Amino acid sequence: MAGRPKSFDMDKAVDAFVDVFWTKGYLGTSVDDLQDAAGIKRGSFYAAFGCKDDVFELVLEKYWREATELGLRSLETERDPLKAVAQLIRHVGMFMTQNTPRGCLLLTSSSSLKFSESGHDALAVRGRMKRLETRIFDTLTRQDSDMGPERAHSISAFTLSCLLGLNALARNGQNREKILAAADYSAKCVEAGLS
């Protein structure tokens, strides 16, 4: 006997989950919130998606593919490593002006974690933040670069702090001009090698 067909669209449901986690954060989101947003009953939710942690992992991966990777492409289009990282900072600044007051799902999730947390959600976020830092570091130390690892680590850390700061500005409802000015100043510091 065949099971009943799903009465919901999986892609639309995941889009709804992204919106909920992005707006409410991991801790502020309940399974009821996720079900309501996608119009799915509890049994169907668990059968299709598993637990809240499984859904959050799915959401982070979708967000990484559709938002984070878009910004990281700027690291590959510019030959000069410092200019490439500066482009990333400016891209994130523009992204923040388009997503005030939500900011960035990944950066917001990262800044809401406690250092001691070891839950699945914390590990998922930390893993992606490490991927972000590694992509920046790899850009700075790629084959045609003469930058040493110590300086590249410093610039990578500075860049992450800039991105987190831009996220905080957006989450606090700062206006477009302030966010873009902060992004541009940070980018110029990187380009000039001042970080």
BELJOKA-V333893 format. One line per field, one symbol per residue. phi: phi as a letter, one per 30 degrees, with the letter a starting at -180 (. if undefined). burial: 1 if it has 16 or more other C-alpha atoms within 10 Angstrom, else 0. A space follows every 10 residues. Layout:
phi->???
burial->???
This chain:
phi->.dddddcbce ddddeddedd dddcidddcc deeddddcic deddddddbi cedddddddd dddedccdde dddddcccdd eddddddddd ddededdcbd cdiceddddd dcdceddbde dddddedddd ddddddeddd cdedccdddd dddddddddd dddddddddd ddiddedddd dddddddddd edidd
burial->0000000000 0011011111 1110110010 1011101101 0000110010 0110111111 0011001100 1101100001 1111111111 1111111011 1111111111 0010000000 1101110110 0110111111 1000000000 0110111111 0111111111 1011010011 0111011111 10001
